[in-house]
Amino acid sequence: MKKPVGVIQSLHRYPVKSMQGEALEQAGIAQAGVIGDRLWIVRLEERGENALVRTFPKLLNFSAKFLSEPSTSRIPEVEITLPDGAKLTSKDKQINKQLSKTLGKPVTLWPLQPASHWRHYLQGSLSGAQDMRRKFGSTKLPSLSSLSWPLLAQLSVLTTPLGRYQDCYPLHLITTSSLDELKKLEPQGDFCAERFRPNLVIESLKSNAFDDTHWLGGKLYIGDQVVLKVESKTVRCSMPAQPQVGLVKDPLVIKTLDAHTDRYFGVNLTVISGGQIQVGDTVEWAPEQISPLISQLKQRSDQLKDALSQRLLEAMDRVLKR
């Protein structure tokens, strides 16, 4: 049975991965997420891999917007605002030179590549446990049990899933109740929604701590057409604490997540049915309907997956040290 859990407070898309994006009044939702989300990426030529915010946080000081509306079959040109306020467009012949000069490294700007161009998505080098801790800014390895087996396999060798520039899943959601709970836990911290780069911010119907974590496995219904599956909690790297457009560095953000949420915040979503949504739309939730046996098997699979992934990363450390 569906029950109301909130309304859409804000919608966001990020034309260039790891840069600041655009707030929307309405958005189209397709299988790949918000239409127009992360259709461009900066590539680090020295490392031979696509840049991610956790490995190249300087990109958070840039912002991007589309010069025309995107669609599921069209990638428009983008305008990029540099940290000093200068503006460039993706069609400028000097765009790569200017970005490289500003970032202090040779980079190139790429539109979304098809899944068949698999070499484009490869990591520049193999990662072990030590490197993973460094990327996430944590002394312990993050739990990877929330990732599906196919997704976990891809992300062991790729920077992002084939054919997409989102880190893991197509959509990321946070709630005002969860933000308020962080503020209660650490009143001195700056827990604004923008730090977490969500696609959807839900204004919770009532205060219920980390309410979105209760939705795992269930479905969210928005408007007349859109149905989303709540796949997992979102494991956070050090990105939310980093300085970015309009925000200063705040280590308390990550310290609070470490102390109270085991470094999780927000949830990841996949799309069951797409369509149009807008700010103010009611969001309803229905729990997952599975037997106790299936639930137990799923829990066991998650435990096995986490243990296996941790051991593989530690084994890779030993290989890389040789």
Secondary structure by P-SEA (a helix, b strand, c coil): cccccccccbbbbbcccccbbbbbcbbbbccccccccccbbbbbcccccccccccccccccbbbbbcccccccbbbbbbbbccccccccccccaaaaaaaaaaccbbbbbccccccccccccccccccaaaaaaaaccccccccccccaaaaaaacccccccccccccccbbbbbaaaaaaaaaaccccccccccccccbbbcccccccccccccccbbbbccccbbbbbcbbbbbccccccccccccccaaaaaaaaaccccccbbbbbbcbbbbbcccbbbbbbcccccaaaaaaaaaaaaaaaaaaaaaaaaaaaaaac
